[in-house]
Amino acid sequence: MRALLVTSVGITCAAALTLPLAAPALSAPPPHSASALPPESPGAGPPSVRAAELPAAESAGSTQSLPLEPLAAPSDRSMGPATAGQGLERRTARPFSLVGVVWDDAEAELHGTVQVRTRAAGSASWSDWQDVETHNAEHAADLGSDERSSGAVRGATAPLWVGASDGVEVRVRPEPADPQDRSEAAPLPEGLRLELVDPGPDPAPEPAGEAAPEPARAAPAGRTATTAAFALNPSPPTTTPAVVPEVLTAESEAASAVNAELAPLGASVIPALTKAETEEAANLAPGAKPYIGPRPGIITRKGWGADEKLRERQFAYTKTVKAAFVHHSATGNNYTCKQAPSVLRSIYRYHVKSSGWRDFGYNFAVDKCGNIYEGRAGGVTKAVLGAHTLGFNSNTMGIAVLGSYSSTNPPAAAVTAVSKLTAWKLGLFGANPKGKVTLTSGGSNKYKAGAKVRMNVISGHRDGFATECPGARLYKKLGKARTSSAKLQGR
C-alpha cells in the first residue's frame, strides 16, 4: 500500500503524520427515492399538484438515484442496433440541476450514447435532447490506489449541468457490437441509474455581474462568509449585512485549517499577492529557484459552499507536484458565473455520492469568467492526491475548466486563469511551465503501468489518456498558457 501523508479532522497540516491511507469510507448509492413519479405525456404541463406531493430537497443538496428501464426497440434500424437500450420516459422529479448516469462496475465501459432532456422548473418547457459525455474511466483514481480499491467506486458518465429542472427523460443506446453488423448490440453495463443532483442553496450572495476581478485581501478574522464573499465584488452592496459569528463544523474547520497560513480560518477567499509578496511568503521546495508567479485569488471550498461532511475525512498527499493536467468538466456551457459555485457543488456531490470517490476529483477549478476555486480538500499549497487523470494522479495536479470545449472556444479569462494558477502552484515546487517532465504511468488505456512518459509540465488530459478531454479547442490554447505561465514566473 502506498504510504501517504494523511491528516485527520481537527489536525493541522503541521502536525500531520505519515501513515498508510485507510480505505475511504464512502457512502453507498442513495436509495431509490419515491421522488420519481410515473411517466407523463409529452405535453404535460407544470407539475404543480404532483410536485407538492414530493418530499422537500435537503437544504445542503440532494441526489435522486433512479434505475433505468428497458426501452422499446426503434423502428428505424439506421438509428442503431435492434436492441433499444435503457432509459426513462418523461417524468416529474424533485428539483435538480445536474444529471449523469452511473453503473455498478467501475471497470465496465459504456459503449453507446447517453442523451437526456429536461423540463425547466415550474414550466412546461422541455429542452432538446442533449448528449452526455460517456466519460467512462478516464477521470478516476489510479488503478490499485486505495480510493479506487475502496469498493465504493462506480462507473459513471460525465455530469451535465442542465439548470433548475423538475422533469427528465433519458435514453441510453448501445453501439453495435460489430460495426459491420448493426443487428447486434454491445452489452450495456449492469445497474444503470440516472442521478439527479440538487446542489442546494448558495452559502452567501454571489458577486454581481459576470466580471472576474481578482479577489481582494482576505477578510479580517471574525468576518462571516457572507461579508468575505463581498470581497469579490468591486461594487459593494448599499447595505452591509450584520456580522454574525459563525461556528464551523469540525469538518469545515479541518478543510480550512490546511490553508490557515494563507487566510483566516473559515475564509471564503484566499487573497491575491503580488510577485514580491508571493516570493516572500512561498515555502519553496529545497533547492528550488525562486521562479514563481504571483499568487492568484482563490475561492475556497467554504466560499463555494462545499458540504465537508460528504467527503472522506482524511486528506491524501503525494510527494510533489511535477506537472499540471488541464481538463474540461464536460458539464456544458449553459451556466453563468454566478452559478459556478452551484455547478461545483453538483459535481462534488456527483463525484462522491454517485461515483463513489473520496472527494471532488480535481485539485482546482476555473470558471468561464476566470475565477479560480479550491477543489479537492487538503490545502492549496500542498501536493494533494486527486482523481483527475487515470494513471497520472501521483505527483501532479488537475485543473478543470468548467464547460465543454470540443467545439467551443474557451474564454480568454479562463485560459489566463490557468496561466496564473500554474505559474504560482508549479512555482511552489520548482517546475517550469514551458518545460518537460518524466512521469511514471499507473496504468491507463494509453500507457501501461510502470511506463516512463515524457510530457509537457502543463499537459492536457489527452496526453495521459486516450480521450477527447480537455476538448480540442481548449487543448489548442495550452501552448499560450505555458508561455504566459512561464512569463509570470519570471522565466
C-alpha positions as CSV (number, residue, x, y, z in Angstrom):
1,M,0.0,0.0,0.0
2,R,1.4,3.4,-0.9
3,A,2.4,5.5,2.1
4,L,0.6,8.8,2.0
5,L,0.5,11.8,4.2
6,V,-2.8,11.8,6.0
7,T,-4.4,14.4,8.1
8,S,-7.4,13.7,10.3
9,V,-10.2,16.1,11.0
10,G,-9.0,18.7,13.6
11,I,-5.3,18.1,12.9
12,T,-3.5,20.9,11.1
13,C,-1.0,20.1,8.3
14,A,1.9,21.0,10.6
15,A,1.0,18.1,12.8
16,A,0.3,15.6,10.1
17,L,1.8,12.1,10.3
18,T,3.0,9.8,7.5
19,L,0.6,6.9,7.7
20,P,-0.8,4.3,5.2
21,L,-4.1,5.7,3.8
22,A,-7.2,3.9,5.1
23,A,-9.8,2.9,2.5
24,P,-12.2,5.7,2.0
25,A,-15.5,5.3,3.9
26,L,-17.7,6.5,1.1
27,S,-21.4,6.0,1.3
28,A,-23.4,3.6,-0.9
29,P,-25.6,5.0,-3.6
30,P,-28.7,6.8,-2.3
31,P,-31.7,4.6,-2.1
32,H,-34.2,4.8,-4.9
33,S,-36.5,7.5,-3.7
34,A,-40.2,8.0,-4.3
35,S,-39.5,11.3,-5.9
36,A,-39.8,9.8,-9.4
37,L,-43.4,9.8,-10.4
38,P,-45.0,7.8,-13.3
39,P,-44.2,8.9,-16.8
40,E,-46.1,11.9,-18.1
41,S,-47.5,12.5,-21.5
42,P,-45.2,14.6,-23.8
43,G,-47.5,17.6,-23.5
44,A,-47.8,17.6,-19.7
45,G,-47.8,21.0,-18.1
46,P,-46.1,22.2,-14.9
47,P,-46.4,19.6,-12.2
48,S,-47.9,22.0,-9.7
49,V,-50.0,19.4,-7.8
50,R,-47.7,16.4,-8.2
51,A,-44.6,18.4,-7.2
52,A,-46.3,19.3,-4.0
53,E,-46.5,15.6,-3.2
54,L,-42.7,15.3,-3.4
55,P,-40.5,15.5,-0.3
56,A,-38.6,18.7,0.1
57,A,-35.0,18.7,-1.0
58,E,-32.3,18.7,1.7
59,S,-31.0,22.2,2.4
60,A,-27.4,21.1,1.6
61,G,-28.4,19.4,-1.6
62,S,-29.6,16.0,-2.5
63,T,-29.3,13.2,-5.0
64,Q,-32.1,11.2,-6.6
65,S,-31.0,7.8,-8.0
66,L,-33.4,6.2,-10.5
67,P,-32.9,2.8,-12.0
68,L,-33.2,2.8,-15.8
69,E,-35.7,0.6,-17.6
70,P,-35.8,-1.2,-21.0
71,L,-36.9,1.0,-23.9
72,A,-38.9,-0.1,-26.9
73,A,-36.8,-1.0,-29.9
74,P,-36.5,1.8,-32.5
75,S,-38.4,1.1,-35.7
76,D,-35.6,2.7,-37.8
77,R,-32.7,0.3,-37.8
78,S,-30.4,3.1,-39.1
79,M,-30.7,4.6,-35.6
80,G,-28.6,1.7,-34.2
81,P,-28.9,-2.0,-33.2
82,A,-32.2,-3.7,-32.8
83,T,-31.7,-3.6,-29.0
84,A,-33.3,-0.3,-27.9
85,G,-31.2,0.1,-24.7
86,Q,-32.4,1.6,-21.4
87,G,-33.8,4.8,-20.2
88,L,-36.8,6.6,-18.6
89,E,-39.8,8.1,-20.2
90,R,-40.7,11.7,-19.3
91,R,-41.5,12.1,-15.7
92,T,-41.6,14.6,-12.8
93,A,-38.8,14.6,-10.3
94,R,-37.8,16.6,-7.2
95,P,-35.9,19.8,-8.3
96,F,-32.4,19.1,-9.7
97,S,-29.8,21.0,-11.7
98,L,-27.3,18.3,-12.9
99,V,-27.7,14.9,-14.3
100,G,-25.5,11.8,-15.0
101,V,-25.7,8.1,-15.4
102,V,-23.8,5.6,-13.2
103,W,-23.5,1.8,-13.2
104,D,-22.2,-0.8,-10.8
105,D,-18.8,-1.9,-12.1
106,A,-16.2,0.8,-12.3
107,E,-14.2,-1.4,-14.7
108,A,-17.0,-1.7,-17.2
109,E,-17.2,0.6,-20.2
110,L,-20.4,2.1,-21.5
111,H,-20.2,1.6,-25.3
112,G,-23.1,3.7,-26.5
113,T,-24.7,7.1,-26.4
114,V,-26.4,8.8,-23.5
115,Q,-29.0,11.6,-24.1
116,V,-31.3,13.5,-21.8
117,R,-33.9,16.2,-22.0
118,T,-35.2,18.1,-19.1
119,R,-38.1,20.4,-18.2
120,A,-37.3,23.8,-16.7
121,A,-38.5,24.0,-13.1
122,G,-42.1,25.2,-12.8
123,S,-42.8,25.4,-16.5
124,A,-44.0,23.2,-19.4
125,S,-40.8,23.9,-21.4
126,W,-38.7,20.9,-22.3
127,S,-35.2,21.1,-23.7
128,D,-34.0,19.4,-26.8
129,W,-32.1,16.2,-26.4
130,Q,-28.6,16.8,-25.0
131,D,-25.6,14.5,-25.3
132,V,-23.9,13.3,-22.1
133,E,-20.3,12.5,-22.5
134,T,-19.8,8.8,-21.8
135,H,-16.6,9.6,-20.0
136,N,-16.0,6.1,-18.7
137,A,-12.9,5.5,-16.6
138,E,-10.7,8.3,-17.8
139,H,-11.3,10.6,-14.9
140,A,-10.7,8.5,-11.8
141,A,-8.3,7.4,-9.1
142,D,-5.4,5.4,-10.2
143,L,-5.7,1.6,-10.5
144,G,-4.6,-0.1,-7.4
145,S,-4.9,3.0,-5.2
146,D,-6.8,2.9,-2.0
147,E,-9.5,5.2,-3.4
148,R,-10.0,3.1,-6.5
149,S,-10.0,-0.2,-4.4
150,S,-12.4,1.0,-1.7
151,G,-15.3,-1.0,-3.1
152,A,-17.5,2.1,-3.4
153,V,-16.3,3.4,-6.8
154,R,-18.8,3.0,-9.7
155,G,-18.7,3.6,-13.5
156,A,-20.1,7.0,-14.5
157,T,-20.7,9.3,-17.4
158,A,-19.6,12.9,-17.2
159,P,-22.1,15.0,-15.3
160,L,-24.2,17.5,-17.3
161,W,-25.4,20.9,-15.9
162,V,-29.0,21.5,-17.0
163,G,-30.0,24.3,-14.7
164,A,-33.1,24.3,-12.4
165,S,-35.3,21.5,-13.6
166,D,-38.1,19.3,-12.3
167,G,-38.8,16.8,-15.2
168,V,-36.5,14.4,-17.0
169,E,-36.3,11.9,-19.8
170,V,-33.2,9.8,-20.6
171,R,-32.2,7.2,-23.2
172,V,-29.0,5.1,-23.4
173,R,-28.5,3.5,-26.8
174,P,-25.8,0.7,-27.2
175,E,-23.4,0.8,-30.0
176,P,-23.2,-2.1,-32.5
177,A,-21.0,-4.9,-31.2
178,D,-19.7,-5.2,-34.7
179,P,-19.5,-2.1,-36.9
180,Q,-20.2,-4.3,-39.9
181,D,-23.3,-5.9,-38.4
182,R,-25.6,-3.4,-36.8
183,S,-28.1,-6.0,-35.7
184,E,-26.1,-7.0,-32.6
185,A,-25.6,-4.5,-29.8
186,A,-22.7,-4.2,-27.3
187,P,-23.9,-5.1,-23.8
188,L,-24.7,-2.2,-21.5
189,P,-23.2,-2.2,-18.0
190,E,-25.2,-3.7,-15.2
191,G,-27.1,-1.4,-12.8
192,L,-27.6,1.7,-14.9
193,R,-29.1,4.5,-12.9
194,L,-29.9,8.1,-13.6
195,E,-28.5,10.5,-11.0
196,L,-30.4,13.8,-10.5
197,V,-28.4,16.2,-8.3
198,D,-29.7,19.3,-6.5
199,P,-26.7,21.5,-5.4
200,G,-28.6,23.1,-2.6
201,P,-28.6,26.9,-1.9
202,D,-25.6,29.1,-2.2
203,P,-23.8,29.8,1.1
204,A,-23.7,33.5,0.6
205,P,-24.6,36.2,-2.1
206,E,-22.5,35.8,-5.2
207,P,-20.6,38.6,-6.9
208,A,-22.8,40.8,-9.1
209,G,-22.3,40.7,-12.8
210,E,-20.1,38.5,-15.0
211,A,-16.8,40.2,-14.3
212,A,-13.9,38.2,-12.7
213,P,-11.9,40.7,-10.6
214,E,-9.0,39.4,-8.6
215,P,-10.3,38.6,-5.0
216,A,-9.3,41.3,-2.6
217,R,-7.2,40.9,0.5
218,A,-8.6,38.4,3.0
219,A,-11.3,39.5,5.3
220,P,-10.2,40.1,8.8
221,A,-10.6,37.2,11.2
222,G,-14.1,37.1,12.5
223,R,-15.9,38.3,9.4
224,T,-18.5,35.9,8.2
225,A,-18.6,34.0,5.0
226,T,-21.2,36.4,3.7
227,T,-19.1,39.6,4.2
228,A,-15.9,37.8,3.0
229,A,-17.7,36.9,-0.2
230,F,-18.3,40.5,-1.0
231,A,-14.6,41.0,-1.4
232,L,-15.0,39.6,-4.9
233,N,-17.5,42.3,-5.8
234,P,-15.9,45.6,-6.9
235,S,-19.3,47.3,-6.3
236,P,-20.2,46.6,-2.7
237,P,-23.9,46.4,-1.7
238,T,-25.6,49.6,-0.5
239,T,-26.4,47.9,2.8
240,T,-23.9,46.0,4.9
241,P,-25.1,42.7,6.3
242,A,-24.9,42.2,10.0
243,V,-21.7,40.4,11.2
244,V,-22.9,37.2,12.9
245,P,-20.2,35.0,14.4
246,E,-20.1,31.7,12.6
247,V,-19.4,28.3,14.2
248,L,-17.6,26.0,11.9
249,T,-18.2,22.3,12.0
250,A,-15.2,20.0,12.7
251,E,-15.1,19.0,9.0
252,S,-15.2,22.6,7.8
253,E,-12.6,23.7,10.3
254,A,-10.3,20.9,9.1
255,A,-10.7,21.8,5.5
256,S,-10.0,25.4,6.2
257,A,-7.1,24.8,8.7
258,V,-4.8,23.4,6.0
259,N,-4.9,26.9,4.4
260,A,-4.5,28.8,7.7
261,E,-1.2,30.3,6.7
262,L,-2.9,31.9,3.7
263,A,-6.2,33.2,5.0
264,P,-8.2,33.3,8.3
265,L,-9.9,30.2,9.5
266,G,-13.3,29.9,7.7
267,A,-12.4,32.4,5.0
268,S,-14.3,32.3,1.7
269,V,-11.3,33.8,-0.3
270,I,-7.6,33.3,-0.2
271,P,-6.3,36.7,-1.2
272,A,-4.1,37.5,-4.2
273,L,-0.5,38.6,-3.6
274,T,2.0,40.5,-5.7
275,K,5.0,38.6,-7.1
276,A,7.3,40.1,-4.4
277,E,4.8,39.2,-1.6
278,T,4.5,35.7,-3.1
279,E,8.2,35.1,-3.2
280,E,8.5,36.2,0.4
281,A,5.6,34.0,1.6
282,A,6.4,30.9,-0.5
283,N,7.7,27.9,1.2
284,L,9.6,26.7,-1.9
285,A,10.9,23.1,-2.2
286,P,14.5,22.7,-1.1
287,G,16.9,23.8,-3.8
288,A,14.2,25.4,-5.9
289,K,15.0,28.7,-7.6
290,P,12.5,31.5,-6.8
291,Y,10.7,31.2,-10.1
292,I,7.1,31.7,-9.1
293,G,4.2,33.7,-10.3
294,P,2.1,36.0,-8.1
295,R,-0.5,34.1,-6.1
296,P,-3.9,34.5,-7.6
297,G,-7.0,35.0,-5.6
298,I,-8.7,31.6,-4.9
299,I,-12.2,31.0,-3.8
300,T,-12.1,28.4,-1.0
301,R,-14.3,25.3,-0.5
302,K,-16.0,27.4,2.1
303,G,-16.6,30.1,-0.5
304,W,-18.3,27.8,-3.0
305,G,-20.3,26.0,-0.3
306,A,-18.7,22.5,-0.2
307,D,-20.5,20.3,2.3
308,E,-17.5,18.9,4.1
309,K,-19.5,16.0,5.6
310,L,-19.8,14.4,2.2
311,R,-16.1,13.7,1.6
312,E,-13.7,11.2,3.1
313,R,-12.4,12.7,6.4
314,Q,-8.8,12.1,5.7
315,F,-6.6,14.1,3.3
316,A,-4.2,12.2,0.9
317,Y,-1.0,13.6,-0.4
318,T,1.8,12.6,-2.8
319,K,5.4,13.7,-2.7
320,T,5.5,16.7,-5.0
321,V,3.8,18.5,-8.0
322,K,5.7,17.9,-11.2
323,A,3.0,18.7,-13.7
324,A,-0.5,20.0,-14.2
325,F,-3.2,18.3,-16.3
326,V,-5.8,20.6,-17.8
327,H,-9.4,19.3,-18.2
328,H,-12.8,20.5,-19.2
329,S,-15.6,19.4,-16.9
330,A,-17.8,18.4,-19.9
331,T,-20.8,19.7,-18.0
332,G,-21.8,22.0,-20.8
333,N,-21.5,25.8,-21.2
334,N,-25.1,26.8,-20.1
335,Y,-24.1,28.2,-16.8
336,T,-23.4,31.8,-15.6
337,C,-20.5,32.7,-13.4
338,K,-23.0,33.3,-10.6
339,Q,-24.0,29.7,-10.9
340,A,-20.4,28.4,-10.9
341,P,-20.5,27.6,-7.1
342,S,-23.7,25.6,-7.7
343,V,-22.0,23.7,-10.6
344,L,-19.1,22.9,-8.3
345,R,-21.4,21.6,-5.5
346,S,-23.2,19.5,-8.0
347,I,-20.0,18.0,-9.5
348,Y,-18.7,17.4,-5.9
349,R,-21.9,15.6,-4.9
350,Y,-21.8,13.6,-8.1
351,H,-18.2,12.6,-7.6
352,V,-18.7,11.5,-4.0
353,K,-22.3,10.2,-3.7
354,S,-22.8,8.9,-7.3
355,S,-19.3,7.9,-8.5
356,G,-18.1,6.8,-5.1
357,W,-14.9,8.9,-4.9
358,R,-13.4,10.2,-1.7
359,D,-13.9,13.9,-2.7
360,F,-14.1,16.3,-5.6
361,G,-11.8,14.8,-8.3
362,Y,-9.9,17.9,-9.4
363,N,-7.4,19.9,-7.4
364,F,-8.7,23.2,-8.8
365,A,-11.5,24.5,-11.0
366,V,-11.7,27.6,-13.2
367,D,-15.0,29.1,-14.4
368,K,-15.7,30.9,-17.7
369,C,-15.0,34.3,-16.0
370,G,-11.6,33.3,-14.8
371,N,-12.4,32.8,-11.1
372,I,-10.2,30.1,-9.5
373,Y,-11.7,27.7,-7.0
374,E,-10.1,25.3,-4.5
375,G,-11.0,21.7,-5.4
376,R,-10.1,18.6,-3.5
377,A,-9.5,19.3,0.2
378,G,-6.1,19.2,1.7
379,G,-4.6,22.6,1.2
380,V,-4.0,24.7,-2.0
381,T,-0.2,24.8,-1.5
382,K,0.1,21.0,-0.8
383,A,0.6,18.1,-3.2
384,V,-2.9,16.8,-2.7
385,L,-3.6,13.5,-4.5
386,G,-6.5,13.9,-6.9
387,A,-8.7,11.6,-9.1
388,H,-8.5,13.5,-12.4
389,T,-6.2,11.7,-14.8
390,L,-6.3,7.9,-14.6
391,G,-2.7,6.7,-14.4
392,F,-1.1,10.1,-13.7
393,N,-2.6,11.3,-10.4
394,S,0.6,10.9,-8.4
395,N,2.8,14.0,-8.2
396,T,0.5,16.0,-10.5
397,M,-2.4,18.5,-10.1
398,G,-5.6,18.6,-12.1
399,I,-7.4,21.8,-13.2
400,A,-10.9,21.6,-14.5
401,V,-12.2,24.4,-16.7
402,L,-15.9,24.4,-16.2
403,G,-17.6,23.8,-19.5
404,S,-17.3,21.8,-22.7
405,Y,-14.6,22.9,-25.2
406,S,-14.6,20.4,-28.0
407,S,-16.3,22.7,-30.4
408,T,-16.5,25.9,-28.4
409,N,-13.5,28.2,-27.8
410,P,-12.6,28.6,-24.1
411,P,-13.0,32.2,-22.8
412,A,-9.7,34.1,-22.7
413,A,-10.4,34.8,-19.0
414,A,-10.4,31.0,-18.3
415,V,-7.1,30.4,-20.2
416,T,-5.5,33.4,-18.3
417,A,-6.6,31.9,-15.0
418,V,-5.0,28.6,-15.9
419,S,-1.7,30.5,-16.6
420,K,-1.9,32.4,-13.3
421,L,-2.7,29.3,-11.3
422,T,0.0,27.1,-12.8
423,A,2.6,29.9,-12.6
424,W,2.1,30.1,-8.8
425,K,1.4,26.4,-7.9
426,L,4.0,24.9,-10.1
427,G,6.5,27.5,-8.9
428,L,6.0,26.3,-5.3
429,F,7.6,23.0,-6.5
430,G,10.2,24.4,-8.8
431,A,8.5,23.3,-12.0
432,N,9.0,25.2,-15.3
433,P,5.6,25.6,-17.1
434,K,7.4,25.6,-20.5
435,G,9.5,22.5,-19.6
436,K,9.2,18.8,-19.9
437,V,8.9,16.2,-17.2
438,T,9.1,12.4,-17.0
439,L,6.1,10.8,-15.2
440,T,5.6,7.1,-14.4
441,S,2.2,5.8,-15.5
442,G,0.0,4.0,-13.0
443,G,-1.8,2.3,-15.9
444,S,-4.2,3.8,-18.5
445,N,-5.6,3.0,-21.9
446,K,-2.6,4.9,-23.4
447,Y,0.4,3.9,-21.3
448,K,0.8,0.6,-19.4
449,A,1.6,0.7,-15.7
450,G,5.3,1.5,-15.0
451,A,5.9,3.2,-18.3
452,K,8.1,6.3,-18.2
453,V,6.4,9.0,-20.2
454,R,7.9,12.4,-21.2
455,M,5.3,15.1,-21.1
456,N,4.8,18.8,-21.0
457,V,4.8,20.2,-17.5
458,I,1.4,21.7,-18.5
459,S,-0.4,18.9,-20.3
460,G,-3.9,18.2,-21.4
461,H,-5.8,15.2,-20.1
462,R,-5.5,13.5,-23.5
463,D,-1.7,13.5,-23.2
464,G,-2.0,10.8,-20.5
465,F,-5.2,9.0,-21.6
466,A,-6.9,8.4,-24.9
467,T,-9.8,10.9,-24.5
468,E,-11.3,14.0,-26.1
469,C,-10.7,15.9,-22.8
470,P,-9.9,18.8,-22.4
471,G,-11.7,19.4,-25.7
472,A,-9.9,20.2,-29.0
473,R,-10.4,24.0,-28.6
474,L,-9.1,24.2,-25.1
475,Y,-6.2,21.9,-25.9
476,K,-5.0,24.3,-28.6
477,K,-4.8,27.0,-26.0
478,L,-2.3,25.2,-23.8
479,G,0.7,26.5,-25.7
480,K,-0.4,30.0,-24.9
481,A,-1.0,29.0,-21.2
482,R,2.5,27.6,-21.0
483,T,4.2,30.7,-22.4
484,S,2.1,33.1,-20.2
485,S,2.6,30.9,-17.1
486,A,6.4,30.9,-17.5
487,K,6.5,34.6,-18.1
488,L,4.6,35.2,-14.9
489,Q,7.2,33.1,-13.1
490,G,9.9,35.4,-14.5
491,R,11.4,32.9,-16.9
